[in-house]
Amino acid sequence: MYTIYIFVAICLTGFALLQAIVGVISYNRMRNSKFLLISLAFIVFVFKGIYSLLAISGIYEIFPAPHINILIWDLLIVTLLYLAILKE
């Protein structure tokens, strides 16, 4: 179970980081505020993923590490946001 937890946290962080980069590039090209807001949402998910990884490793933990179910929901949310971007 611990391995799945780390895998989901890494997937969430990496996927959100890639989408944040794409969102920032899109915003720079089109200057549409929608892309800026989407980029900020993904950046928040990146920070949450980094915090989750640090909490799992025990390096930094102000709040307890999120449960695996919460990370799976976050990954689902990031995936759905990505699909919403692709649809347009």
C-alpha positions in Angstrom: 0.0 0.0 0.0 2.9 2.4 0.8 4.3 2.0 -2.7 0.9 2.9 -4.3 0.7 5.9 -2.1 4.1 7.2 -3.3 3.3 6.4 -6.9 0.0 8.3 -6.8 1.7 11.3 -5.1 4.4 11.3 -7.8 1.8 11.0 -10.6 -0.2 13.8 -9.1 2.8 16.1 -8.8 4.3 15.3 -12.2 1.0 15.5 -14.1 0.0 18.8 -12.4 3.5 20.2 -13.1 3.3 19.4 -16.8 -0.1 20.9 -17.1 0.9 24.1 -15.2 3.8 24.5 -17.6 1.5 24.1 -20.6 -1.0 26.5 -19.1 1.6 29.2 -18.5 2.9 28.8 -22.1 -0.7 29.0 -23.4 -1.3 32.1 -21.3 1.9 33.8 -22.6 0.8 33.1 -26.2 -2.9 33.9 -26.1 -3.2 36.3 -23.0 -6.4 34.7 -22.0 -7.1 35.0 -18.3 -8.8 31.5 -18.3 -5.4 30.0 -19.0 -3.9 31.9 -16.1 -6.5 30.7 -13.7 -6.1 27.1 -14.9 -2.3 27.4 -14.5 -2.7 28.7 -10.9 -5.0 25.7 -10.1 -2.4 23.3 -11.4 0.4 25.1 -9.5 -1.7 24.6 -6.3 -1.9 20.9 -7.1 1.9 20.8 -7.6 2.5 22.3 -4.2 0.0 19.9 -2.6 1.9 17.0 -4.3 5.2 18.2 -3.1 3.9 18.6 0.4 2.5 15.0 0.2 5.8 13.6 -0.9 7.6 15.5 1.9 5.0 14.3 4.5 5.3 10.7 3.3 9.1 10.8 3.6 8.9 12.4 7.1 11.0 15.4 6.1 8.4 18.1 6.6 5.0 17.6 8.2 2.9 20.4 9.7 -0.3 18.6 8.9 -0.6 14.9 8.6 0.0 13.3 5.1 -3.1 13.1 3.0 -4.8 9.8 2.8 -4.5 7.7 -0.4 -8.2 8.3 -1.2 -7.7 12.1 -1.2 -4.7 11.8 -3.5 -6.6 9.6 -5.9 -9.5 12.2 -5.9 -6.9 14.9 -6.6 -5.4 12.9 -9.4 -8.9 12.5 -10.9 -9.6 16.2 -10.6 -6.3 17.1 -12.3 -7.1 14.6 -15.1 -10.6 16.0 -15.6 -9.2 19.5 -15.8 -6.7 18.4 -18.4 -9.5 16.8 -20.4 -11.5 20.0 -20.2 -8.5 21.9 -21.6 -8.1 19.5 -24.4 -11.8 19.7 -25.4 -11.5 23.4 -26.2 
